Amino acid sequence: MEGFIARKDICSFTEMRELSVRSDAKGLVQLGSHVGAIVAMGVVVWAVSGTWWLMIPAQVVMGVLITFLFTGLHETVHWTPFRTKWINDVVGTLLGFIVFLPFQWFRHFHFEHHRQTNLEGRDPELGEPKPGSRLAFLFYLTGLKSFWFSALRTLLLHAAGRLDDGFIPDEAARRRCVCQARCYLAGYGLIAAIAIWAGSLAPLTYWIVPMALSAWSLRLYLLAEHTLLPHTEDMLENTRTMRTNAVVRWFAWQMPYHVEHHVFPAIPFHALAATFEKITPRHQHLIGGYTAFFREYWAAVK
């Protein structure tokens, strides 16, 4: 994706080069602050354990932070958050393990999404229809089918060698995807075995349950990126940037600047705010936050 630029009439080559500078330090600060916040919330969950009316809200907050490690994974598949490539790969592999989305496969899936953004029959993200009713929308927010079932199915099929996605470029890439799925499943099995042997509920308390309680947050975030927008090749038309607060931008790795990311996918997360300033006059779909999108979507479905 490094050479892919959706619109060459917005930034000069010099501006693009300046905005595209990557930094191990900035990437590690972002990652460290995100993981640190998760650990801090884990301490809170531990401290209030046994008091369900305090523990559940704490798990929800912790779960939002864990679930949004997806946005860090998303950045690593672009190889943009860190200047050193192997750091991108290691971090991406670990984050993919945490959010049940294999790094190798997701990289190819996501690149195809960028090439075919919001084009019906071509964008793999449109493979699963968006919820067309309010009841379907509420079920979608649970993540039961759109995340948990989909993630488990993907892992099991890939681990069994059943991987025939057209966006996988060659046999070597296919083998890497299959190998990683098997490694992930082995890792999950090992964690489960240790927890059972030790009689520990820690993986459930500090990982699975928080993610289950907060699945709605990532579902809504992802739905806002392209849904209800034209099925066109113009990234200014088929993608939406969200005006939101600094906390959301932080734990989402600046991805609410989504038009900016799609127009210039080689620009790292920490430069998207500066890119936003350049693109703002050209925005077609700039919406005032996720609550505003929720209202818009709720009105659009019956």
HUPEVEN-V387521 format. One record per pair of residues at least 4 apart in sequence whose ideal C-beta (glycine too) atoms are under 7 Angstrom apart, sorted by the first residue. I is the first residue (numbers start at 1). GAP is how many residues later the second one is. Records with the same first field share a line. If there is no record, write none. Layout:
# HUPEVEN-V387521
I = GAP  GAP
This chain:
# HUPEVEN-V387521
1 = 77  110  113  264  265
2 = 264
4 = 110  261
5 = 259
6 = 229  256  257
7 = 228  229  256
10 = 253  268  269  272
11 = 4  5  267
12 = 4
13 = 4
14 = 4
15 = 4
16 = 4  248
19 = 248  252  255  256
20 = 246  247
22 = 58  60  61  246
23 = 4  60  247
24 = 4  58  59  60  63
25 = 4
26 = 4  244
27 = 4  54  55
28 = 4
29 = 4
30 = 4  51  223  239
31 = 4  41  60
32 = 4
33 = 4
34 = 4  31  35  38  217
35 = 4
36 = 4
37 = 4  28
38 = 4  24  27  28
39 = 4
40 = 4
41 = 4  17  20  21  24
42 = 4  20  164
43 = 4
44 = 4  14
45 = 4  10  13  14  17  160  161
48 = 6  7  10
49 = 6
51 = 4
52 = 4
54 = 4
55 = 4
56 = 4  157
57 = 4
58 = 4
59 = 4  150  151  154
60 = 4  153  154
61 = 4
62 = 4  148
63 = 4  147  148  150  151
64 = 4  150  153
65 = 186
66 = 32  141  144  145
67 = 32  144  147  148  150  151
68 = 150  183  184
69 = 4  26  29  30
70 = 4  29  31  148
71 = 4  181  182  184
72 = 4  23  181
73 = 4  19  22  23  26  28  30  33
74 = 36  181
75 = 5  6  178  194
76 = 5  12  15  16  19
77 = 15  26  29  30  33
78 = 187
79 = 6  9
80 = 186  188  189
81 = 7  187  188
82 = 5  6  9
85 = 4
86 = 4
87 = 4
88 = 4
89 = 4
90 = 4
91 = 4
92 = 4  11
93 = 4  10
94 = 4
95 = 4
96 = 5  6  7  10
97 = 87  90
100 = 51  55
101 = 5  50
102 = 4  53  56  75  78  79  82
103 = 4  77
104 = 72  73  76
105 = 4  53  72
106 = 4
107 = 4
108 = 4  59  60  61  65
109 = 4  15  58
110 = 4
111 = 4
112 = 4  12  55
113 = 4  10  11  12
114 = 148  151
116 = 6  7
117 = 6  109  118  121  122  145
118 = 5  108  111  113  120
119 = 4  112  114
120 = 6  111
124 = 43
128 = 18
130 = 93  97
131 = 5  6  9  170
132 = 4  169
133 = 4  168  169
134 = 4  164  167  168
135 = 4
136 = 4
137 = 4  160  164
140 = 6  79
141 = 75  78  79
142 = 73  74
143 = 4  5  72  76
144 = 4  5
145 = 4  5
146 = 4  73
147 = 4  68
148 = 4
149 = 4
150 = 4
151 = 4
152 = 4
153 = 4
154 = 4
155 = 4  26  29  30
156 = 4
157 = 5  6
158 = 5  19  20  23
159 = 19  22  23  26
161 = 17
163 = 5  11  14  15
168 = 5  6  9
169 = 4
171 = 4
172 = 4
173 = 4
174 = 4
175 = 4
176 = 4
177 = 4
178 = 4
179 = 4
180 = 4
181 = 4
182 = 4
183 = 4
184 = 4
185 = 4
186 = 4
187 = 4
188 = 4
189 = 4
190 = 4
191 = 4  12
192 = 4
193 = 4
194 = 4
195 = 5  7  8
201 = 4
202 = 4
203 = 4  5
204 = 4  5
205 = 4
206 = 4
207 = 4
208 = 4
209 = 4
210 = 4
211 = 4
215 = 4
216 = 4
217 = 4
218 = 4
219 = 4
220 = 4  70  74
221 = 31  69
223 = 4  74
224 = 16  18  66  69
225 = 14  15  33
226 = 12  13  14
227 = 70
228 = 68  69  72
229 = 8  9  10  11  56
230 = 7  8
231 = 7
232 = 5  6
234 = 4
235 = 4  24  27  28
236 = 23  46  47  48
237 = 47
239 = 19  20  23
240 = 18  19  45  47
241 = 15  16  17  18  19  35  42  45
242 = 14  45  47  48
243 = 43  44  45  46
244 = 4  5  12  45  46
246 = 4
247 = 4
248 = 4  8
249 = 5  7
252 = 4
253 = 16
254 = 15  16  18  19
255 = 6
257 = 4  15  16  18  19
258 = 4
259 = 4  20  24
260 = 4  12  15  16  19
261 = 4  11
263 = 16
264 = 11
267 = 4  5  8
271 = 4
272 = 4
275 = 4
276 = 4
279 = 4
287 = 5  6
288 = 4
290 = 4
291 = 4
292 = 4
293 = 4
294 = 4
295 = 4
296 = 4
297 = 4
